[in-house]
Amino acid sequence: MAVVIRLTRGGRKKKPFYRIVATNSYVKRDGKFLEILGTYDPLKDPAEIKVNHEKVKKWLELGAKPSDTVKSLLKKAAAA
């Protein structure tokens, strides 16, 4: 079972809202997930990124691989 950290889409048409989640790699984008790690709201100015760094660190230590987008969001959240 390969675990990945990626985004799941919420919101409505033309109003996206994303959750940062840990999930199995074979599950659909908006399917079941193991744990919510944070949120990302691209519509706010500047974009709002909320991350629970303790949970993210735990999953990375367990071998989870972040997607490219999540990796860049985590860098931005750490810099802020």
C-alpha positions as CSV (number, residue, x, y, z in Angstrom):
1,M,0.0,0.0,0.0
2,A,1.7,3.2,-1.2
3,V,0.5,6.3,0.7
4,V,0.5,9.7,-1.0
5,I,-0.2,13.2,0.2
6,R,-2.4,15.0,-2.3
7,L,-5.3,17.4,-2.9
8,T,-9.0,16.5,-3.0
9,R,-11.3,19.1,-4.6
10,G,-14.3,20.5,-2.8
11,G,-16.5,23.5,-3.3
12,R,-18.8,24.1,-6.3
13,K,-18.4,24.9,-9.9
14,K,-15.9,27.7,-10.5
15,K,-15.3,28.0,-6.7
16,P,-12.6,25.4,-5.9
17,F,-11.6,24.5,-2.3
18,Y,-9.0,21.8,-1.6
19,R,-8.1,19.6,1.3
20,I,-4.6,18.2,1.7
21,V,-5.1,14.6,2.6
22,A,-3.1,11.4,3.1
23,T,-4.6,8.6,0.9
24,N,-3.7,5.3,-0.8
25,S,-2.3,5.9,-4.3
26,Y,-4.8,3.8,-6.1
27,V,-7.9,5.7,-4.7
28,K,-9.7,8.2,-6.9
29,R,-8.9,11.9,-6.4
30,D,-12.0,12.6,-4.3
31,G,-12.3,9.1,-2.9
32,K,-11.7,7.7,0.5
33,F,-8.7,9.2,2.5
34,L,-6.8,8.2,5.6
35,E,-6.5,11.6,7.3
36,I,-7.0,15.4,6.6
37,L,-3.8,17.2,6.9
38,G,-4.8,20.8,5.9
39,T,-6.7,23.0,3.5
40,Y,-5.9,25.2,0.5
41,D,-8.1,28.0,-0.7
42,P,-6.8,29.5,-4.0
43,L,-9.6,32.1,-4.3
44,K,-8.5,34.2,-1.3
45,D,-5.9,36.9,-2.0
46,P,-3.3,35.8,-1.1
47,A,-4.1,32.1,-1.3
48,E,-4.8,30.6,2.1
49,I,-2.9,27.5,3.1
50,K,-3.5,25.9,6.5
51,V,-1.4,22.8,7.3
52,N,-1.1,20.7,10.5
53,H,2.7,20.3,10.3
54,E,2.8,17.6,13.0
55,K,0.4,15.3,11.0
56,V,2.3,16.0,7.8
57,K,5.7,15.2,9.5
58,K,4.2,11.9,10.9
59,W,3.0,10.8,7.4
60,L,6.3,11.7,5.7
61,E,8.2,9.7,8.4
62,L,5.9,6.7,7.6
63,G,6.9,6.9,3.9
64,A,4.1,9.0,2.3
65,K,5.1,10.8,-0.9
66,P,3.7,14.3,-1.5
67,S,2.5,15.2,-5.0
68,D,4.3,18.0,-6.8
69,T,1.6,20.5,-6.0
70,V,1.4,19.6,-2.3
71,K,5.2,19.8,-2.1
72,S,5.2,23.4,-3.3
73,L,2.2,24.3,-1.0
74,L,4.1,22.8,2.0
75,K,7.2,24.9,1.1
76,K,5.0,28.1,0.9
77,A,3.3,27.2,4.2
78,A,6.6,26.7,5.9
79,A,7.9,30.0,4.6
80,A,4.9,31.9,5.9
